[in-house]
Amino acid sequence: MSGKAVGHRKSRIGAEGQFWAAARLLDDAGSNRPARHRVEQQRSPIPVGRVGALAVSLGIGLAVAHAATGVAAASEGETESSVTSAGSTTQDTDAPRAGKIRGAKRSTDTKAETDADSATTADDETAAGPRRWHARFEGPRRAKDADVDESRDTDVVTAGTEQSADSDEVAVSPVTTAPRKRLFARVPDPAPQTAPAEVVSLQAPAATEKATALSDTLSDTTTPASSPVDDALLAYVRRLITHTLFNKTPVVRSVTTEQIVTGQVVIRIDAYDPNDDPLTYTIEQPASGGVVVRNPLDGSFLYTPTTPVIGNPRPVEFTVVVSDSSVDLPGLLGLLHTVARVIGLAQADTYRQTVAFTVDPLVQLPPSLLATPALPYVVKSDPVKLLSAAAIVDPDSTQLQSITVSIAAGKQIGDVLGYTAPSGSVITPVFTDDNRTVTLSGLASLADYEAALKAITFSATKLGLATRAIEITLTDEQGVENLVPAGVLLLLLPAIQFPPSLFAVGGGPFRLGGDPVKLLSIAEITDADSSSLQSVTVSLGAGKQTGDALSYTAPDGSQITASFSDDNRSVTLTGPVTLAEFEAALKDITFSATQLGLGLRTVNVTLTDTDGNDSLLPATVAMGVLPAIVVELPLTVTPLGTPIHTIGKPPVKLISSVLIANADGGNLSGATIVIGPGRLSGDTLTYTAPAGSTIQVSRPNDWTIELTGLASVEQYTAALQAISFSATQVGLTRSVTISVTEEDGDTSPVPGVVFANTIAPVRPLLTVLSLPATYTLGKSGVKVAANVEIGDLDSTVLTGATVKISGGRQAGDLLSFAPIDGNPVSATWNGTDTLTFTGTATLAQYEAALEAVTFTATGGAGLLDTRTVTIDVVDDSGVGTLLPATVLVGVKNPDRPTIATVGATFVKVGNTVKPITSATILDTDSTMLTGASVAITAGLRSGDTLGYNAINGNPVTAVYNTSTGVLTLSGTATIAQYKQALEAVTFKATQLGVLPTRTITVNVVDDSNLSALVAGLVLTTVSLI
């Protein structure tokens, strides 16, 4: 039907009064009935085609057909006009007709009306649709001034009859029923033209047989006129039919997101329905937290994080269900809709759109480092740890991606940073600036990077300004660096350049004509700051004669090379090798001579260590030269040793080497070792027999050892070197004498003497580098000292430690220790206040053991109830620290959890809904919960049910009490698991109730059996639709 304003109502043949015949609505239904007016009408938009036919098949097509009332459209501003068709010329309404029109009168306004109609027709021609209608003229033209009946209503002209009238009536030509002609003729007109006024009849193309039959069937002259109510109802029926059988799924064109300055995200979903059905949106809230709501003003969605996003970006994903099923299809329609969907005729009512985006953090906090340097470094000494303690803090990150450590100020050539990766570490180092800068990289935890920092070492060859400024830059996982690089100041001490020294005893004597003899019988090298030498030079001094010669043959595998002077009276041994290797090399040099001379040669030995330091004075020994006659020399014993025993430490070797000369047959039968002058109570000599030795040992007392049995000089030499010395008191130097006996019973006339000394032990140093711990009643124990550093200048092992509650102790306080795999340290609790560690272990092992001590309490919480804990260690000398370390441990009551819920749902009676859209649970001192409750606290009606289906992998279970309306959840689980369980709770109502809104409260219980002080609250409204 035309969308123009109603101008004239057209009478239809076969219908009484102003009623329309259903046959007129069909495309091919028509007749040769006369018509008074021609209607400007596009027939195709009338919804009687496929949809109408389908409606007829469902029993309601007749109503659809009769609802389409034909209306002639007039141009705006006209009161009366002739009917024109698109594409045809305007005709005068006063032209002669083929029949009579009763009561027709002339009017002086006819011409004006005709002109107006012509103008209207011209306008309509431009806007007309593709289907064009025109009138065929069948009689003589009527005079222009013919009267036209001003009435809008006309009498019905009956087919095949003539109606009587006065002189003004126009006879209507009979209309036969066969063949039938259209009421409106669809004849395309090439161009608008003005036709002469004449009597016309409106004619349509001939109808098909099928359309004619259907037109006769639908024609009903008793059909009443439609009303707006009927039109609305029929439109609803049409939509119901379309949705039932031909529904199309809603389409989402695009999804866009935009984060605003508040940290919220605006989501815009561009969706439409191909059937033009109204769309509804259902939001499935994100599992990661936060709330999504729809803005009713512009249709956008707004995501609000439950907690502000800081540090890491937060991924968010939720689902919007777009639906065109705004009505429920009852009974047969619902069944038909299901069948149509199964066979593919109708599509799904809903479309699930997943929305995923990442919320950028509002702020990213930088990491920070608290570090302390190691003890002062002695230049040219072995590398030491750069840091003794390192604590990294980052409020919004749990990982770092890199740390750069560099020597910033005071650096010198020769400064070196080293790194040995801890076991299992994924952090890799990169060195630059001649090893004065190291960058540790790799995504790892803060603890891993703390361990890596403490694995960095430092060494230097120059003192410089005696300090090095160390700069440390941290970069967290978001790429945020610490605002100001952390800095520590490392102190350096000058290297104490101790020259090497040699204690030597000459060999021989050499008998002219005999075999070469060893030049030195004893060679002991010492160097306080070097463990190796670069070279040793041996030369003959005073008394040397032509024919004197030195020789050296290097043992297999030796790295020492020898170079001789032209006359072989000087030899230089070159390394570098250890002190012990040079000692062996010196004792391998031999001497020979061809002349007696003065019977004595002096030998000078000069040492050079790896630092380039020469011995202050050459070591000088004498070598005797005897004539070629046999002279029996007395038995001599020359021991070498400077034992220094630290009180409390293990015994030390009494003799480092010994020379026994002139023994008959090269054998001995006994030896006696006695502590003489200076001896104190507690002084002790001990003996550990060398492997394979046949020498017997006896101990008359603690300070005397007697060796007996016939054995070679070499065996007695080894036995004497196996004697050790120890003391329990610091005193004056002890003199230890050594006498040996030959096979024939002769004893050395002069005993050898060794001087032993004692010193007091150095106490260990203990430092705790951690903040005071706080224990929460009812929770797991807290570490008393998270970072412990132990140092000892004269010990590498400890034998014990104690951790004691020295202040503020209350009943129920407990210190605990769990054994560590591979750590020999064990601990016992005395039941009151002291945890005692035992076992010989390294400093590092005791550090790990002390850091593992935990504290628990059963009461005494409060600011004034802080416990004071002291820590002490005992080294292998049996001495503890001069000042034990002290730490504080606070005790507090557990904190209550907090819960915040979001939910304002609507549910139809009998349907199920999840009332808790989002639940946010926080607990400052708990990561686990033991229970929760969901209760209908207001509006509870019989039939209301709260339900919960167990989630795979989630230990939470639930029980519902129908009388109280309380759903009780139980099971020890994480906060995240309880959040998941609460958001899975369902609600169902079987009746509306006096108050349709149900108030549901939500609470949780943590592992301290405390519930939230303020419960969460959600509202669910029950409706009938």
BELNORRA-V35789 format. One record per pair of residues at least 24 apart in sequence whose ideal C-beta (glycine too) atoms are under 6 Angstrom apart, sorted by sequence separation. I is the first residue (numbers start at 1). GAP is how many residues later the second one is. If there is no record, write none. Layout:
i = (I | I)
gap = (GAP | GAP)
This chain:
i = (325 | 467 | 600 | 679 | 695 | 733 | 766 | 809 | 825 | 866 | 898 | 997 | 324 | 368 | 411 | 427 | 501 | 544 | 560 | 636 | 940 | 956 | 996 | 248 | 292 | 323 | 466 | 599 | 765 | 865 | 897 | 996 | 10 | 90 | 180 | 248 | 323 | 367 | 500 | 635 | 90 | 288 | 635 | 675 | 690 | 730 | 764 | 805 | 8 | 10 | 250 | 321 | 322 | 407 | 422 | 463 | 540 | 596 | 633 | 804 | 895 | 936 | 286 | 365 | 498 | 674 | 730 | 804 | 861 | 895 | 935 | 992 | 90 | 286 | 321 | 365 | 406 | 463 | 498 | 539 | 596 | 725 | 727 | 762 | 860 | 861 | 894 | 935 | 180 | 268 | 286 | 591 | 593 | 673 | 690 | 762 | 802 | 803 | 861 | 39 | 40 | 80 | 242 | 319 | 320 | 405 | 422 | 496 | 538 | 933 | 934 | 987 | 989 | 266 | 267 | 284 | 576 | 672 | 688 | 802 | 855 | 857 | 37 | 82 | 284 | 319 | 383 | 404 | 420 | 537 | 651 | 781 | 933 | 81 | 266 | 419 | 671 | 687 | 801 | 817 | 84 | 283 | 318 | 403 | 419 | 536 | 552 | 800 | 932 | 948 | 78 | 110 | 264 | 265 | 670 | 685 | 686 | 800 | 815 | 816 | 81 | 86 | 281 | 282 | 317 | 402 | 417 | 418 | 535 | 550 | 551 | 931 | 947 | 25 | 98 | 107 | 264 | 815 | 98 | 106 | 107 | 281 | 316 | 534 | 669 | 799 | 946 | 86 | 105 | 401 | 533 | 534 | 684 | 814 | 930 | 22 | 25 | 96 | 104 | 279 | 280 | 315 | 316 | 416 | 549 | 667 | 797 | 945 | 22 | 39 | 40 | 96 | 399 | 532 | 683 | 813 | 928 | 38 | 40 | 75 | 87 | 104 | 279 | 313 | 314 | 415 | 548 | 667 | 671 | 682 | 797 | 801 | 812 | 944 | 37 | 86 | 88 | 95 | 96 | 103 | 263 | 399 | 403 | 414 | 532 | 536 | 547 | 666 | 682 | 812 | 932 | 38 | 95 | 277 | 313 | 414 | 547 | 666 | 682 | 812 | 943 | 85 | 94 | 278 | 414 | 547 | 668 | 798 | 943 | 20 | 85 | 400 | 533 | 680 | 929 | 20 | 309 | 311 | 412 | 545 | 663 | 673 | 803 | 810 | 941 | 133 | 271 | 273 | 310 | 405 | 538 | 680 | 934 | 94 | 309 | 412 | 545 | 941 | 134 | 310 | 311 | 660 | 790 | 94 | 308 | 392 | 410 | 525 | 543 | 678 | 921 | 93 | 134 | 141 | 142 | 410 | 543 | 678 | 679 | 132 | 141 | 678 | 939 | 132 | 141 | 392 | 410 | 525 | 543 | 544 | 678 | 790 | 140 | 392 | 410 | 525 | 543 | 677 | 808 | 921 | 939 | 139 | 410 | 658 | 675 | 676 | 788 | 808 | 939 | 10 | 139 | 390 | 409 | 523 | 542 | 808 | 919 | 939 | 137 | 407 | 408 | 540 | 541 | 675 | 676 | 807 | 938 | 10 | 658 | 788 | 805 | 806 | 936 | 937 | 102 | 137 | 138 | 390 | 408 | 523 | 541 | 674 | 788 | 919 | 8 | 104 | 390 | 523 | 805 | 806 | 919 | 936 | 937 | 6 | 7 | 34 | 100 | 135 | 406 | 539 | 655 | 673 | 785 | 7 | 387 | 520 | 655 | 804 | 916 | 935 | 7 | 102 | 125 | 135 | 136 | 387 | 405 | 520 | 538 | 672 | 916 | 803 | 934 | 4 | 100 | 101 | 404 | 537 | 654 | 671 | 784 | 916 | 100 | 386 | 519 | 802 | 933 | 2 | 99 | 100 | 403 | 536 | 653 | 654 | 670 | 783 | 784 | 99 | 250 | 386 | 518 | 519 | 668 | 669 | 801 | 914 | 915 | 932 | 97 | 99 | 402 | 535 | 651 | 652 | 781 | 782 | 99 | 250 | 383 | 401 | 516 | 533 | 534 | 669 | 781 | 800 | 912 | 913 | 931 | 98 | 651 | 781 | 798 | 799 | 929 | 930 | 383 | 400 | 401 | 516 | 533 | 534 | 667 | 912 | 798 | 799 | 929 | 930 | 399 | 532 | 664 | 665 | 397 | 530 | 663 | 664 | 797 | 928 | 397 | 530 | 645 | 660 | 664 | 775 | 795 | 909 | 926 | 379 | 380 | 510 | 530 | 645 | 795 | 926 | 394 | 527 | 643 | 645 | 775 | 510 | 647 | 792 | 921 | 923 | 40 | 379 | 777 | 311 | 784 | 915 | 310 | 311 | 42 | 267 | 42 | 244 | 244 | 244 | 245 | 38 | 249 | 247 | 248 | 249 | 263 | 639 | 655 | 245 | 247 | 255 | 257 | 654 | 88 | 98 | 245 | 250 | 252 | 637 | 901 | 87 | 95 | 97 | 249 | 785 | 916 | 89 | 95 | 96 | 98 | 369 | 502 | 637 | 784 | 915 | 89 | 89 | 92 | 369 | 502 | 899 | 915 | 89 | 367 | 500 | 635 | 766 | 897 | 367 | 500 | 764 | 897 | 635 | 637 | 764 | 636 | 379 | 635 | 639 | 641 | 643 | 644 | 645 | 646 | 647 | 648 | 899 | 364 | 366 | 368 | 499 | 501 | 638 | 647 | 894 | 896 | 898 | 367 | 371 | 373 | 376 | 377 | 378 | 379 | 380 | 500 | 504 | 506 | 508 | 509 | 510 | 511 | 512 | 513 | 634 | 637 | 639 | 646 | 766 | 897 | 901 | 903 | 904 | 905 | 906 | 907 | 908 | 909 | 364 | 366 | 379 | 497 | 499 | 506 | 508 | 512 | 524 | 761 | 763 | 772 | 773 | 774 | 775 | 776 | 777 | 778 | 894 | 900 | 366 | 369 | 371 | 373 | 376 | 499 | 502 | 504 | 506 | 509 | 764 | 768 | 777 | 896 | 899 | 901 | 36 | 522 | 761 | 763 | 774 | 776 | 763 | 766 | 768 | 34 | 33 | 524 | 505 | 522 | 503 | 522 | 34 | 521 | 33 | 11 | 32 | 8 | 11 | 646 | 31 | 32 | 776 | 30 | 30 | 30 | 65 | 505 | 66 | 69 | 67 | 67 | 38 | 34 | 35 | 67 | 64 | 30 | 30 | 29 | 28 | 28 | 29 | 28 | 26 | 29 | 26 | 26 | 23 | 23 | 22 | 23 | 21 | 19 | 14 | 16 | 15 | 14 | 649 | 648 | 648 | 778 | 389 | 389 | 388 | 291 | 306 | 291 | 285 | 285)
gap = (24 | 24 | 24 | 24 | 24 | 24 | 24 | 24 | 24 | 24 | 24 | 24 | 25 | 25 | 25 | 25 | 25 | 25 | 25 | 25 | 25 | 25 | 25 | 26 | 26 | 26 | 26 | 26 | 26 | 26 | 26 | 26 | 27 | 27 | 27 | 27 | 27 | 27 | 27 | 27 | 28 | 28 | 28 | 28 | 28 | 28 | 28 | 28 | 29 | 29 | 29 | 29 | 29 | 29 | 29 | 29 | 29 | 29 | 29 | 29 | 29 | 29 | 30 | 30 | 30 | 30 | 30 | 30 | 30 | 30 | 30 | 30 | 31 | 31 | 31 | 31 | 31 | 31 | 31 | 31 | 31 | 31 | 31 | 31 | 31 | 31 | 31 | 31 | 32 | 32 | 32 | 32 | 32 | 32 | 32 | 32 | 32 | 32 | 32 | 33 | 33 | 33 | 33 | 33 | 33 | 33 | 33 | 33 | 33 | 33 | 33 | 33 | 33 | 34 | 34 | 34 | 34 | 34 | 34 | 34 | 34 | 34 | 35 | 35 | 35 | 35 | 35 | 35 | 35 | 35 | 35 | 35 | 35 | 36 | 36 | 36 | 36 | 36 | 36 | 36 | 37 | 37 | 37 | 37 | 37 | 37 | 37 | 37 | 37 | 37 | 38 | 38 | 38 | 38 | 38 | 38 | 38 | 38 | 38 | 38 | 39 | 39 | 39 | 39 | 39 | 39 | 39 | 39 | 39 | 39 | 39 | 39 | 39 | 40 | 40 | 40 | 40 | 40 | 41 | 41 | 41 | 41 | 41 | 41 | 41 | 41 | 41 | 42 | 42 | 42 | 42 | 42 | 42 | 42 | 42 | 43 | 43 | 43 | 43 | 43 | 43 | 43 | 43 | 43 | 43 | 43 | 43 | 43 | 44 | 44 | 44 | 44 | 44 | 44 | 44 | 44 | 44 | 45 | 45 | 45 | 45 | 45 | 45 | 45 | 45 | 45 | 45 | 45 | 45 | 45 | 45 | 45 | 45 | 45 | 46 | 46 | 46 | 46 | 46 | 46 | 46 | 46 | 46 | 46 | 46 | 46 | 46 | 46 | 46 | 46 | 46 | 47 | 47 | 47 | 47 | 47 | 47 | 47 | 47 | 47 | 47 | 48 | 48 | 48 | 48 | 48 | 48 | 48 | 48 | 49 | 49 | 49 | 49 | 49 | 49 | 50 | 50 | 50 | 50 | 50 | 50 | 50 | 50 | 50 | 50 | 51 | 51 | 51 | 51 | 51 | 51 | 51 | 51 | 52 | 52 | 52 | 52 | 52 | 53 | 53 | 53 | 53 | 53 | 54 | 54 | 54 | 54 | 54 | 54 | 54 | 54 | 55 | 55 | 55 | 55 | 55 | 55 | 55 | 55 | 56 | 56 | 56 | 56 | 57 | 57 | 57 | 57 | 57 | 57 | 57 | 57 | 57 | 58 | 58 | 58 | 58 | 58 | 58 | 58 | 58 | 58 | 59 | 59 | 59 | 59 | 59 | 59 | 59 | 59 | 60 | 60 | 60 | 60 | 60 | 60 | 60 | 60 | 60 | 61 | 61 | 61 | 61 | 61 | 61 | 61 | 61 | 61 | 62 | 62 | 62 | 62 | 62 | 62 | 62 | 63 | 63 | 63 | 63 | 63 | 63 | 63 | 63 | 63 | 63 | 64 | 64 | 64 | 64 | 64 | 64 | 64 | 64 | 64 | 65 | 65 | 65 | 65 | 65 | 65 | 65 | 65 | 65 | 65 | 66 | 66 | 66 | 66 | 66 | 66 | 66 | 67 | 67 | 67 | 67 | 67 | 67 | 67 | 67 | 67 | 67 | 67 | 68 | 68 | 69 | 69 | 69 | 69 | 69 | 69 | 69 | 69 | 69 | 70 | 70 | 70 | 70 | 70 | 71 | 71 | 71 | 71 | 71 | 71 | 71 | 71 | 71 | 71 | 72 | 72 | 72 | 72 | 72 | 72 | 72 | 72 | 72 | 72 | 72 | 73 | 73 | 73 | 73 | 73 | 73 | 73 | 73 | 74 | 74 | 74 | 74 | 74 | 74 | 74 | 74 | 74 | 74 | 74 | 74 | 74 | 75 | 75 | 75 | 75 | 75 | 75 | 75 | 76 | 76 | 76 | 76 | 76 | 76 | 76 | 76 | 77 | 77 | 77 | 77 | 78 | 78 | 78 | 78 | 79 | 79 | 79 | 79 | 79 | 79 | 80 | 80 | 80 | 80 | 80 | 80 | 80 | 80 | 80 | 81 | 81 | 81 | 81 | 81 | 81 | 81 | 82 | 82 | 82 | 82 | 82 | 83 | 83 | 83 | 83 | 83 | 84 | 84 | 84 | 85 | 85 | 85 | 86 | 86 | 87 | 88 | 89 | 89 | 92 | 93 | 95 | 97 | 98 | 99 | 99 | 99 | 99 | 99 | 99 | 100 | 100 | 100 | 100 | 100 | 101 | 101 | 101 | 101 | 101 | 101 | 101 | 102 | 102 | 102 | 102 | 102 | 102 | 103 | 103 | 103 | 103 | 103 | 103 | 103 | 103 | 103 | 104 | 105 | 105 | 105 | 105 | 105 | 105 | 106 | 107 | 107 | 107 | 107 | 107 | 109 | 109 | 109 | 109 | 111 | 111 | 111 | 112 | 113 | 113 | 113 | 113 | 113 | 113 | 113 | 113 | 113 | 113 | 113 | 114 | 114 | 114 | 114 | 114 | 114 | 114 | 114 | 114 | 114 | 115 | 115 | 115 | 115 | 115 | 115 | 115 | 115 | 115 | 115 | 115 | 115 | 115 | 115 | 115 | 115 | 115 | 115 | 115 | 115 | 115 | 115 | 115 | 115 | 115 | 115 | 115 | 115 | 115 | 115 | 115 | 116 | 116 | 116 | 116 | 116 | 116 | 116 | 116 | 116 | 116 | 116 | 116 | 116 | 116 | 116 | 116 | 116 | 116 | 116 | 116 | 117 | 117 | 117 | 117 | 117 | 117 | 117 | 117 | 117 | 117 | 117 | 117 | 117 | 117 | 117 | 117 | 118 | 118 | 118 | 118 | 118 | 118 | 119 | 119 | 119 | 123 | 126 | 132 | 133 | 135 | 137 | 137 | 138 | 138 | 142 | 143 | 143 | 144 | 145 | 148 | 149 | 149 | 149 | 151 | 152 | 153 | 153 | 154 | 157 | 157 | 159 | 163 | 164 | 167 | 167 | 167 | 170 | 174 | 177 | 178 | 179 | 180 | 182 | 183 | 185 | 186 | 188 | 189 | 192 | 195 | 196 | 196 | 198 | 204 | 205 | 205 | 206 | 207 | 228 | 229 | 230 | 230 | 380 | 398 | 401 | 611 | 614 | 627 | 632 | 633)
